[in-house]
Amino acid sequence: MNFRIGHGYDIHRIVEGRPLVLGGVKFDTTYGLEGHSDADCVTHAICDALLGAAGLPDIGHLFPNTDPVYKDINSQVLLGRVCHELSKRSFAISNLDATVIAEKPMLQPRLAEMRAVLAATTRLPGSAIGLKATTNEGVGDLGRGLAIAAHAVCLIAKA
């Protein structure tokens, strides 16, 4: 088998009056993330990790923020399309691992729900998806609660 590793990163500023969606799960907040789509930085980082591992262009190239088709789109739809692109090229996802960096809201109680959504979209067992949450310990814009970011890595295999 031909194994490949990918890494993805995404960050979005926090803004008032938008829904907050992370890992496909909507949080009950008065703020969300600024972006053209639903701005789900967790899912975007996963998309970029998968695309990078397959040697494909990044999420912004495939789903440009200048295209009105993607305005407010659910990022799970984008992730599903990324998975389809990998499948067309005979790649199978072995596992995903993501870390969300956020001062607010408290993410730990919702990680299992996020994992379940991501598993359903990618058609992976939940045990193949690692998901963690941390803070930036008050350092920088992330630490001041002005943005939320995510890192993701993946392993894919080509038969």
N, C-alpha and C positions, 0 to 999 in steps of 0.2 A: 504494500500500500504506500501511496505517496501522501505523507502528512504535511500539513501547512499550519502555521500559527499566524494569527492576526491580532492586531491591537487597534482599539478605537477609543476616541476621547470626544466628549462634547460638553459644552457649557452654555447656559442661557441665563440672562439676567432675570431677576424676579421683578414682576410688575403687578400692580393692583388691577383687579377686575377681569382677570383671565382665569380659566380653570387650571388647576395644577394636576398634571398627569405625569406619573413616573412609572415606568415598567408596565404601562397599559392600565394602571389603576388611577382613578380620579380621587383626589384628596379633598376633604371638606375644608377649604381655606378661602380667604378673601383675595388671595393672590395666586398667580400662576407664573409661567415662564414665557418670556417674550420670544416670539418666533413666527415663522410663516405657517408651519404646520401646527400640531398641538404642542410642539416644542418639548416633547418627551426625551430629555437628554439621555436617559438610561437606554431606551430603545435605539436612539440614534447612535450611541457609542457601540452598541451591539451590532447594528447594521454595518458601521464602518469597520469593525473588527472582522466580520464575515467577508465583506467586500475586499478588504486588504489581503486576507488570507488567500482568496481566490485570484488575486492579481487584477481585480476590477476597479474601476474608478470609485471615488467616494460617494457618499449619500447625496451630497450637494450637486454632484455632477449628474447623477441618475434622476434625482428629484429636485430640480432647481427651485430656489425660493422666488424666482421671477415668473414661474408658471402658476397661473391662477388655479389650475387643477389641484394643486397641493395645498391651497389655502385652507388652514384649519383641519387638514386631513388627520385621521387617526394614524399614529405612527405604527400601530400593529399592522395596518394595511401595507405600509412601506416595508416592514420587516418580512411580511409574507411574500412580497414581491422579490426581496433580496434572497430569501430562501429558495424561491422558484428559479431565480437566475443561477444559483449554485447548483441546484438539481439538474438544470438543463446542461450544465457543464460536468455532470457526473461527480459532483462533490457531495459528501455527506457530512453533516455537522456531528462531531464527536462530543464536544461539550462547550459551554459558555461559562464565563465567570465575569461578574461586573461588581464594581464598587461605586456607590453613590456618595457624593460629598455634599452634605447639606447641614446647615445649622438648624433649620426648621423645614418642615414639621418633623416630629418624631417618626422615623421610618420603620424602626424595628417591628412594631406591631403589624405592619402591612407587607413585610417581605415575603411571607408565604403566599399571599394573594398575588403579589407581583410575579413571583416565580411561577405560579399556576397559569397566569395569563401568558407569560413568555413561553412556557412549555406548550401551551395550546397553539400558539402562533407558529412556533418552530417545529412542532410535532416531536419534541424531545421529551423524554421522561423528566420529571422534576428533579430527579437525582443527578441529571446531567447539567444542571444549571446552578452555579454558585452565585449568590447575591448577598452583598454586604452593604452596610451603611456606616458612615463615619462622619465626623465633623472636621473642620479645618482649624479647630482650637482657637478661634478668634483671630486667625491670621489672614490678612488680605481681604479682598472682596467676598470670597467664599465665607471666610470666618466672620465677616460682618453681616452675613445673611443677605447679601445683595445678589447672589447668584447660586445656582445649583449646578454641579458638574458630575460627570460619570466617566470612569475608565472601564473598558471591557477587553477581554482577551477571549480567543476561541481557538479550538483545534478542529480542523476539517481534514477529511481524507478523500482521496480520489482513487476509485477502484481501477 
